[in-house]
Amino acid sequence: PPLLRETLRLRFDQRPEDERRALHMAAFRWFDSHGYLDEAVEHALLAGEAEAAATLVERASQSLAARGELRRLFGLLRQLPQAEIAAHADLQLWGLRLSIAAREMQACAQGIERLLARSGELLPRQRHNLTLMRATLAVQCDDSEAATALLPQLLAIPDSAEALALGGRANLLSWIYLQLGGYERARSVQAHTPPLLVAAVSRLGLASGSLQGRCLVGLSHALEGHIAQAERVYGEVLHESESRGRAFVEPACMAAALLGEAFYERSDVAGVLRLLEHRVDVLERLSIPDSMLRVMSVLASAHWLEGRGVGLPARTAQG
């Protein structure tokens, strides 16, 4: 009951500081040993054990990301002192992903520069992950030239590369090859990247996942003029993503954006509006610029063909 909770909290706060810390330490150990990550991190910090809290988050990061729980991971990351994040290169790399997710591109670029300055201290897999973040930032900024310049480094895979990194690399390579007109190479990258597991969890729904990769395969067909083949791929990805729940929202967004373009190419204007209008806000938050430009162009054209040249939804018109 709330009253009992407040009474116990008041009595706890009246205890000496060293006793409170000891109790938080005991709680941290219990929650950690029983698999309660969030509670363990909270009590480790309250016990003054920031290093232990950072280690917990670092240890859990791969499995959380694999399950599509990036928001939870980022929430834990925000609780850590900056000094602890700076002391852990892996946490700094996750911080770069957090900056991109929050559309803080300048902060991400600055974080990349800080890690590049100490690249000699990084492990090979960490240096590779840093290259992936540099390429990801380039894609998010729609800078195909900067992404392409990283191609040799992306192709050099360290033996210690993680499954998430391999998946992310495959999708980045496919995107770069599409910009270069290498449609078959874009498909080949996906075909030669086997299904990967992270902490026994499939990486299907991640930005580094195979559902995103299948969208890129579909886009390669569309760019070659094979719209029906592309539409079939997009539709399959959208159906599978939506059937798997919220953790798969990113591939669902990408598939919807590309499927809307395919509908427009075969003059299904009603299908475009039905598919995209109610998704605009989510697409704007989660899509890369390339996809969002396609969405806005197709939506604007569809409204124009429907005789509503100035009748775009407010959010779309402002975007």
TALINGI-V865995 format. One line per field, one symbol per residue. phi: phi as a letter, one per 20 degrees, with the letter a starting at -180 (. if undefined). A space follows every 10 residues. Layout:
phi->???
This chain:
phi->.gffffffff fffefggfff fffffffgff fffdnefgff fgffffendf fffffffffe ffffffemef ffffffffff fgffffecgf ffffffffff feleffffff fffffffdff eefgffffff ffffffffff eldffffffe ggfffedffe gefffffffg fffffffffe neffffffgf fddfgddclm dfegefgeef ffffffffff fffeneffff fffgffffff fffenffdff fffffffffg ffgffdmeff fffffdgedg fffffdefgg ffffffffff fffffencfd dfggfffff
